[in-house]
């Protein structure tokens, strides 16, 4: 049931409600109906809510924010987000196949994240800062602008077909061996600077 209340977005989130189509919705409605094949024109806000899953076939034309949804177990296969996808503070171990993100994908501090799907494409920036369980990256990964792997202390290798349209930050990637670091200079898919190695390099 849609709540016929004149609440602001901040009011709704503070009361533990879902903010959708400029209105507040009860969380129980989402948990009961799941809204299969839900298509949202605009932004969808679930940050801080006690949810474990999202409806199958979900499409969001704007931003999808799931910051600090600590009980969220998985994202639906084929999730499409036209804007940015915010997963800061979530405990996901992996992301689904077919995921598409038009702008930023923010996984800052997702310490349980172990893998990304093959062929993942992010339209703008990919933030993996502090993803301490991530050991490698998938083949076919393409990032339109900047990519941060800062503090990914378990990361051991980078795929040869990695494509990044801006800077690549590798600060604190302690397990990238000497050979892997030297090979970064030869990766032609990095358009900006490679930061965090012993010397910054410019990839051409």
C-alpha positions in Angstrom: 0.0 0.0 0.0 1.3 3.4 -1.0 1.4 5.8 1.9 -0.5 8.9 1.2 1.9 11.1 3.2 3.7 14.3 2.4 7.1 13.1 3.3 10.5 14.2 1.9 13.0 11.6 0.7 15.0 12.0 3.9 11.9 11.7 6.1 11.0 8.5 4.3 14.4 6.9 4.6 14.6 7.9 8.2 11.3 6.1 8.9 12.6 3.0 7.1 10.4 3.4 4.1 11.1 2.9 0.4 11.3 6.1 -1.7 9.9 5.4 -5.2 8.2 7.7 -7.7 8.5 10.6 -5.3 6.4 8.9 -2.7 7.0 6.8 0.4 6.1 3.1 0.4 6.0 0.5 3.2 8.8 -2.0 3.2 6.3 -4.8 3.8 4.7 -4.1 0.4 8.0 -4.7 -1.3 8.7 -7.8 0.8 5.3 -9.3 0.0 4.9 -8.5 -3.7 8.6 -8.4 -4.9 7.3 -6.4 -7.9 8.5 -8.8 -10.5 9.8 -7.2 -13.8 9.6 -3.8 -12.1 10.7 -1.0 -14.4 11.5 2.2 -12.6 11.7 5.5 -14.5 14.0 7.5 -12.2 15.8 6.6 -9.0 15.1 3.8 -6.5 16.3 4.1 -2.9 16.7 1.1 -0.6 19.7 2.3 1.4 19.9 1.0 5.0 16.8 -1.2 4.7 16.4 -4.7 6.0 16.1 -6.5 2.7 17.6 -9.8 1.5 16.8 -9.7 -2.3 15.5 -7.7 -5.2 12.8 -8.6 -7.7 13.7 -10.5 -10.8 13.8 -8.5 -14.0 14.4 -5.2 -12.2 15.2 -2.3 -14.5 16.0 1.2 -13.1 16.6 4.1 -15.5 18.2 6.3 -12.9 20.2 5.4 -9.8 19.7 2.4 -7.6 21.1 2.9 -4.0 21.6 0.0 -1.7 24.1 1.5 0.7 24.5 -0.5 3.9 21.8 -3.1 3.1 23.7 -5.6 5.3 21.3 -8.5 4.9 21.2 -8.3 1.1 22.4 -11.7 -0.1 22.4 -11.3 -3.9 21.4 -9.2 -6.9 19.0 -10.5 -9.6 20.5 -11.9 -12.8 20.3 -9.4 -15.6 19.9 -6.3 -13.4 20.0 -3.1 -15.6 20.7 0.3 -14.0 20.9 3.3 -16.4 22.4 5.6 -13.8 24.7 4.6 -10.8 24.5 1.5 -8.7 25.5 2.1 -5.0 26.5 -1.0 -3.0 28.7 0.6 -0.4 28.8 -1.4 2.8 26.9 -4.5 1.5 28.1 -8.1 2.2 27.7 -9.5 -1.3 30.2 -12.2 -2.4 29.6 -11.8 -6.1 27.6 -9.8 -8.7 25.2 -11.4 -11.2 25.8 -12.2 -14.8 24.3 -9.7 -17.3 24.7 -6.8 -14.9 24.7 -3.4 -16.8 25.5 -0.1 -15.1 25.3 3.1 -17.2 27.3 5.4 -14.9 29.1 4.6 -11.6 29.4 1.2 -9.8 30.3 1.8 -6.2 31.4 -1.2 -4.2 33.5 0.8 -1.7 34.2 -1.3 1.4 32.5 -4.5 0.2 35.0 -6.6 2.0 33.1 -9.9 1.3 33.2 -9.4 -2.5 35.1 -12.3 -4.1 34.3 -12.0 -7.8 32.8 -9.9 -10.6 31.0 -11.3 -13.7 32.8 -11.9 -16.9 32.2 -9.2 -19.5 31.1 -6.6 -17.0 30.7 -3.1 -18.5 30.5 0.1 -16.4 29.7 3.3 -18.2 31.7 5.7 -16.0 33.6 4.9 -12.8 34.2 1.6 -11.0 35.0 1.9 -7.3 36.4 -1.3 -5.7 38.2 0.4 -2.9 38.7 -1.8 0.2 37.4 -5.0 -1.5 39.8 -7.1 0.5 38.5 -10.5 -0.6 38.8 -9.8 -4.4 41.6 -11.9 -5.8 41.3 -11.3 -9.5 39.2 -9.5 -12.2 37.1 -11.1 -14.9 38.0 -11.1 -18.6 36.2 -8.6 -20.7 36.0 -5.9 -18.0 35.4 -2.5 -19.5 35.2 0.8 -17.5 34.4 4.1 -19.2 36.3 6.4 -17.0 38.3 5.8 -13.7 38.8 2.6 -11.8 39.9 2.3 -8.2 41.3 -0.9 -6.7 42.9 0.9 -3.8 43.2 -1.4 -0.8 42.4 -4.6 -2.6 45.0 -6.4 -0.6 44.2 -9.9 -2.0 44.3 -8.9 -5.7 46.9 -11.1 -7.5 46.4 -10.4 -11.2 44.9 -8.2 -13.8 43.3 -9.5 -17.1 45.2 -8.7 -20.3 42.0 -7.4 -21.9 41.2 -4.9 -19.2 39.9 -1.6 -20.6 39.8 1.6 -18.6 39.0 5.0 -20.1 40.7 7.0 -17.3 43.1 6.4 -14.4 43.7 3.0 -12.7 44.5 3.2 -9.0 46.4 0.2 -7.6 47.5 1.7 -4.3 47.8 -0.9 -1.6 47.5 -3.9 -3.9 50.2 -5.7 -2.1 50.0 -9.1 -3.8 50.4 -7.9 -7.3 53.9 -9.4 -8.0 56.7 -7.6 -9.7 56.0 -9.2 -13.1 52.4 -8.2 -13.0 53.3 -4.6 -12.1 55.8 -4.4 -15.0 53.3 -5.7 -17.4 51.0 -2.8 -16.5 53.1 -0.6 -18.7 52.3 -2.7 -21.7 48.5 -2.7 -21.2 47.3 -0.5 -24.0 43.7 -0.5 -22.8 44.4 1.9 -19.9 43.9 5.5 -21.2 44.9 7.4 -18.1 47.6 7.0 -15.4 48.4 3.8 -13.6 48.7 4.9 -9.9 50.1 3.2 -6.9 53.0 1.3 -8.4 56.6 2.3 -7.5 56.5 4.8 -10.3 53.4 6.2 -12.1 53.2 5.1 -15.7 51.3 6.4 -18.6 49.6 3.7 -20.7 49.3 4.4 -24.4 
